[in-house]
Amino acid sequence: MVSDATTRIQRVRDQLATLDTDLLLVGPSADLRWLVGYHALALERLTLLLVPADGEPTLVTPRLETPRAQQAGVADHARIVDYGETDDPIALVAKLVGPVHGAVAVQDRLWTAFTLALQQALDVSEWRPGSDVLGPLRLVKDAEEIAALHAVGAAIDEVHAQVPQWLRPGRTEREVGRDIAEAIREHHHEVNFVIVASGPNGASPHHETGDRVLQEGDAVVVDIGGTMDGYCSDETRNYVLGIADPAYAALHETLETAQQAAVEVAGPGVTAEAVDAAARGLLTEHGYGEQFLHRTGHGIGVEEHEAPWIVAGNDQVLTAGMAFSIEPGIYVRDTHGARIEDIVVVTEDGVDSCNHRPRHLVEVQP
């Protein structure tokens, strides 16, 4: 993880004080990775980080996982208390926590079974979502996080630069996807996802790369992303095998204009929904409104999808340090689709893009 966990823990303490909350409980999750750099396994055995408003943070972990926690450096920032196979971890947490006079925040994605057991074991008058504490802290990236997003964005750019060599009639989406995944790994990424959606499959935004054979004239949507040094990439470009059909070329040109319109609107003081409206309004004006099926973007950081959500109805005001995708799409059922996606970071006077590949339609010649 790129930033000092001690600093992040102190920021959590400050946020707990602001919210008049006594304790934050964090299980295996992106929140735990962000906070102390530990990629804990989500097991039937409880792993839980206790961060009190006052006092030492404590990681409760199964004894067989203690070496992994130590290797991740958790002991530099928190006490590690482990338990054996026949011990009761919920009772151990209750003993460590003791009396609670204020609220307790629970990380949003802690398994329900653990949350319910903790609620029965702890005498707490108010429970609140952990995102109340961690959400504002993760939302605005610091300088090191922004540098990490630019680095991982540049790496995925290099993978997209190689994509045309793998797109040939007669190959399957799956074969192309395997080549892309290997290139992602070669560029020091863990593979998060690879979408290769050819022809009519391009009309499904989350198409699962399959066995369809690529054909001359196919439009192909390629959406790929991975994780490098704890931070995620996500980039989408569109390709055609041979010469593009004029109607598809015109569709793509409109999409480029809509994506650029959203980029130009984005910046500090602008609402998330205003960025969505910039892309959506232009596509609607050109008759594609009903074929734009999803929000314009999502936040990104230690997770592929996190706040802020760039969508109608979200009046959150953007501030410097927020990072998110801008990815309008057009999806023509049973025919083809197109999506252009870049990751941007809000600056003091606009946004900087983490991706720098050309956004135009690429015609792949044999």
Secondary structure, 3 states (H helix, E strand, C coil): CCCCHHHHHHHHHHHHHHCCEEEEEECCCHHHHHHHCCCCCCCCCCCEEEEECCCCCEEEEEHHHHHHHHHCCHHHCCEEEEECCCCCHHHHHHHHHCCCCCEEEECCCCCHHHHHHHHHHCCCCEEEECHHHHHHHHHCCCHHHHHHHHHHHHHHHHHHHHHHHHCCCCCEHHHHHHHHHHHHHHCCCEEEEEEEEEHHHHHCCCCCCCCCECCCCCEEEEEEEEEECCEECCEEEEEEECCCCHHHHHHHHHHHHHHHHHHHHCCCCCEHHHHHHHHHHHHHHCCCHHHCCCCCEEECCCCCCEEEEECCCCCCECCCCCEEEECCEEEECCCEEEECEEEEEECCCCEEECCCCCCCCEEECC
